[in-house]
C-alpha cells in the first residue's frame, strides 16, 4: 500500500509516519511539501496551489491512500482542479482520510466575520470532498478533532503552547469562574485514529456504511480552568509558568471587563466568551481504539 501524506511537517503528521510504519507492513509513505528542499530526498515537492500534479507518484499496481493534515481547503482546491481536468491518477486512489476540525460544529453560531468565513470554508470543503469521492466511489473519512495539542520530535502545536507562554509572561491569568468543558486531544492520539482507519482499510475491515465524518476528542472531559491547571502542574518545577496565579472572576464581571476587546478584535473577544461554552461530548480516542484512557495532559506537550 502507498500512503500519500500531506501535512507531514505537523505534530500529527510526524506521529502518523512513525505509527503507520510500525503497525502496517509493506507500507510506502510518500511525504509531500510545498517547500522544495534538495537536501531532503524523503520529501516530494508538490505545491497544492499550483495546477500541476506531475510530482504525485500514484501507482496503479497497488492501493493508493491519501492522508492529509493540511488545511482542508488547500487540499480540496487541488483535488477539484484535478477532478475538473479528469486527471487519470484520481481513478487509482483507493481511500481518502483527511483532518478537518470540530470548529464546524463548535463555531457554527459565531458572530465575527473571520470565524464565519472559516466555518463556511470548512463546511464547503467537506461537502466538495464528499461529492468528489462519491462520484469516484472512493471511501472517505473526515476526522473532526477538538482542541489539538502536543509536540512531536520535530514539531509543536500552536494551541496550548500559547497558553504556556502567557503564563510564563504574566504573573496572573484572569479566567471566568465558571468555564465550559473541553476535550483536548493530543496529536499522537489523532494520528493513532488515522492509522486505525488505514489499518481497517488495509485489512479489508472498512465498513462503507459508516458515517464519512467523525467528531473526536481526547479521553478527558474537563473545564477550561481545570485544563489550564492540569497543564500548569504538569510542567517542570522550575518552569516559570507554574508561578502564574489563575485569577477567577465571576462570569458577568469577566465579560464586562472583556467588552473593550470587542472593539479591538471581535475574533479575540468571541474566543474569550467561548471559554464558558461546552465544547465536548465527542467520541473519545480510547473508545474508538478500544484502549485504556489517557489522562490530560498526554506527554510530550512542550
C-alpha positions in Angstrom: 0.0 0.0 0.0 1.2 3.5 -0.8 0.3 6.4 1.5 0.3 9.9 0.1 0.8 12.1 3.1 0.1 15.8 3.1 1.0 17.7 6.2 3.9 15.6 7.4 5.5 18.7 8.9 2.8 18.9 11.6 2.9 17.1 15.0 0.1 14.8 13.9 1.7 14.1 10.6 5.0 13.3 12.3 3.3 10.9 14.7 1.4 9.3 11.8 4.5 8.4 9.9 6.0 6.7 12.9 2.8 4.8 14.0 1.9 3.8 10.4 5.3 2.3 9.7 5.3 0.3 13.0 1.8 -1.0 12.6 1.4 -1.8 8.9 3.7 -4.0 6.9 4.6 -3.4 3.2 3.8 0.2 3.6 5.3 3.0 1.4 4.7 6.5 2.7 5.4 9.4 0.4 5.5 12.8 2.0 4.7 15.9 0.0 5.6 19.5 0.8 5.2 22.9 -0.9 8.7 23.8 0.1 11.4 22.5 -2.2 14.3 21.0 -0.2 17.0 19.4 -2.4 18.7 18.1 0.8 15.7 16.1 1.9 15.1 13.2 -0.5 12.3 11.8 1.6 10.0 14.7 0.7 8.5 15.2 -2.7 7.9 18.8 -3.8 4.2 19.4 -4.6 2.6 22.8 -4.4 -1.2 22.3 -3.8 -1.9 25.8 -5.1 -0.4 25.1 -8.5 -2.0 23.4 -11.5 0.5 20.6 -11.7 0.3 17.2 -10.1 3.2 15.8 -12.1 5.2 15.0 -8.9 2.3 13.0 -7.4 3.6 9.4 -7.6 0.5 7.3 -7.8 1.0 3.6 -8.7 -1.8 1.6 -10.4 -0.2 -1.6 -9.2 -1.0 -1.1 -5.5 -3.7 0.6 -3.3 -3.1 4.3 -3.0 -4.5 6.2 0.0 -4.5 10.0 0.6 -3.9 11.1 4.2 -4.0 14.8 4.8 -3.4 17.0 7.8 -3.1 20.2 5.9 -5.8 22.9 6.0 -8.7 21.1 4.2 -9.4 24.0 1.8 -5.9 23.7 0.3 -6.4 20.0 -0.4 -9.9 20.3 -1.8 -8.9 23.2 -4.2 -6.1 20.9 -5.5 -8.4 17.9 -5.9 -11.2 20.0 -7.5 -8.8 21.1 -10.2 -7.6 17.6 -10.8 -11.2 16.3 -10.9 -12.2 19.0 -13.3 -9.3 18.1 -15.7 -10.1 14.4 -15.3 -6.6 13.6 -14.1 -6.1 9.8 -14.5 -4.3 9.3 -11.2 -7.6 10.0 -9.3 -9.0 6.7 -10.5 -6.2 4.9 -8.7 -7.0 6.4 -5.3 -8.5 3.7 -3.1 -9.4 5.8 0.0 -9.1 9.3 1.4 -8.6 10.2 5.1 -8.4 13.9 6.0 -8.4 16.1 9.0 -10.9 18.9 9.3 -12.0 20.4 12.6 -14.7 20.2 15.2 -15.0 24.0 14.7 -17.6 23.2 12.0 -19.8 22.4 14.9 -18.4 24.4 17.8 -18.3 27.8 15.9 -21.4 27.5 13.8 -23.1 30.3 15.7 -20.1 32.7 15.6 -20.8 36.3 15.0 -17.4 37.6 13.9 -16.7 37.6 10.2 -13.4 35.7 10.4 -14.8 32.7 12.2 -18.0 32.7 10.0 -15.7 32.6 6.9 -13.6 29.8 8.4 -16.7 27.7 9.1 -18.2 28.3 5.7 -14.9 27.4 4.0 -14.5 24.2 6.1 -18.1 23.1 5.5 -17.9 23.8 1.8 -14.6 21.9 1.6 -16.1 18.9 3.3 -19.1 18.9 1.0 -16.9 19.2 -2.1 -14.6 16.4 -1.0 -17.6 14.2 -0.2 -19.0 14.9 -3.7 -15.8 14.1 -5.5 -15.2 10.9 -3.5 -18.8 9.8 -4.0 -18.6 10.3 -7.8 -15.4 8.3 -8.0 -16.7 5.7 -5.5 -13.7 6.4 -3.1 -14.2 5.6 0.6 -13.8 8.8 2.6 -13.2 9.6 6.3 -13.2 13.1 7.6 -11.7 13.4 11.1 -13.0 16.4 13.0 -10.9 16.7 16.1 -11.4 19.0 19.1 -8.6 21.1 20.5 -5.3 19.6 19.3 -2.2 19.9 21.5 1.2 18.3 21.9 4.6 18.3 20.3 6.4 15.6 18.4 10.1 15.0 17.9 10.4 17.8 15.4 7.2 19.9 15.6 4.9 21.6 18.1 1.3 22.8 18.2 0.1 26.4 18.3 -2.7 25.9 20.8 -1.8 25.1 24.4 1.8 26.3 23.8 0.4 29.8 23.6 -1.3 29.5 27.0 2.0 28.3 28.5 3.8 31.3 27.0 1.2 33.6 28.5 1.6 32.0 31.9 5.4 32.4 31.7 5.0 36.1 30.7 2.4 37.3 33.2 2.1 36.9 37.0 -1.6 36.1 36.8 -4.1 34.9 34.2 -7.8 36.0 34.5 -10.4 33.3 33.9 -14.2 33.1 34.2 -15.2 31.5 37.5 -17.5 29.0 35.7 -15.8 27.9 32.5 -17.0 25.5 29.9 -15.9 21.9 29.2 -13.1 20.9 26.9 -12.0 17.6 25.4 -8.4 18.2 24.2 -6.8 15.6 22.0 -3.0 15.0 21.8 -1.5 15.0 18.3 -0.4 11.4 18.8 -3.9 10.3 19.7 -5.3 11.9 16.5 -2.5 10.2 14.5 -3.4 6.8 16.1 -7.0 7.2 15.0 -5.9 7.9 11.4 -3.7 4.9 11.4 -6.5 2.8 12.8 -8.7 3.9 9.8 -5.9 3.0 7.4 -5.5 -0.4 9.2 -9.1 -1.2 8.7 -8.9 -0.4 5.0 -5.6 -2.3 4.7 -7.1 -5.4 6.3 -10.4 -5.1 4.4 -12.4 -4.2 7.5 -13.5 -0.8 6.3 -17.3 -0.5 6.7 -18.6 1.6 3.8 -21.9 2.1 5.7 -20.2 4.1 8.4 -20.6 7.9 8.5 -17.9 9.6 6.5 -17.2 12.1 9.3 -16.1 11.5 12.9 -16.0 14.2 15.6 -13.5 13.1 18.2 -11.7 14.3 21.3 -9.3 13.1 24.0 -10.3 10.9 26.9 -10.6 13.6 29.5 -13.6 16.0 29.6 -12.5 18.9 31.8 -13.3 22.5 32.4 -11.3 25.2 30.7 -9.9 26.2 34.1 -9.0 22.6 35.0 -7.3 22.2 31.6 -5.0 25.1 32.4 -4.4 24.0 36.0 -3.5 20.4 34.9 -1.3 21.8 32.2 0.4 24.1 34.6 1.0 21.4 37.2 2.5 19.0 34.6 5.2 21.5 33.8 8.7 21.1 35.3 9.1 22.6 38.8 11.5 25.2 37.6 9.1 26.4 34.8 8.1 30.0 35.5 4.6 29.2 34.2 3.9 27.3 37.4 4.2 30.6 39.3 1.3 32.2 37.4 -1.8 32.7 39.5 -5.2 31.9 38.0 -7.5 34.7 38.8 -11.1 33.5 38.8 -13.6 36.3 38.1 -17.4 36.0 38.3 -18.6 35.4 34.7 -20.7 38.7 34.5 -17.8 40.8 35.6 -15.4 38.8 33.4 -17.5 39.5 30.3 -17.9 43.1 31.3 -14.1 43.6 31.6 -13.7 41.9 28.2 -16.1 44.2 26.3 -13.3 46.7 25.2 -11.7 43.7 23.3 -14.8 43.6 21.2 -13.9 46.9 19.6 -10.2 45.9 19.1 -10.8 42.3 17.8 -14.2 40.7 17.6 -12.5 37.4 16.9 -10.5 37.5 20.2 -13.5 38.7 22.1 -15.5 35.8 20.9 -12.6 33.4 21.8 -12.7 34.8 25.4 -16.5 34.4 25.6 -16.2 30.8 24.3 -14.2 29.9 27.4 -17.6 29.4 29.0 -19.0 27.2 26.2 -19.1 23.4 26.4 -17.0 22.1 23.5 -17.1 18.4 24.4 -19.2 15.3 24.2 -17.3 13.9 21.3 -16.2 10.4 20.6 -13.2 9.7 22.8 -10.0 8.2 21.4 -10.0 5.3 23.9 -13.5 4.2 22.8 -12.6 4.4 19.1 -9.4 2.5 19.5 -10.7 0.3 22.4 -7.6 1.1 24.5 -7.1 2.4 28.1 -7.9 6.1 28.7 -5.1 8.6 28.8 -5.4 11.5 31.3 -4.8 15.0 30.3 -2.2 16.2 29.5 -0.6 13.5 27.4 3.2 13.9 27.0 5.0 15.4 25.4 3.2 18.7 25.3 6.1 21.2 25.4 
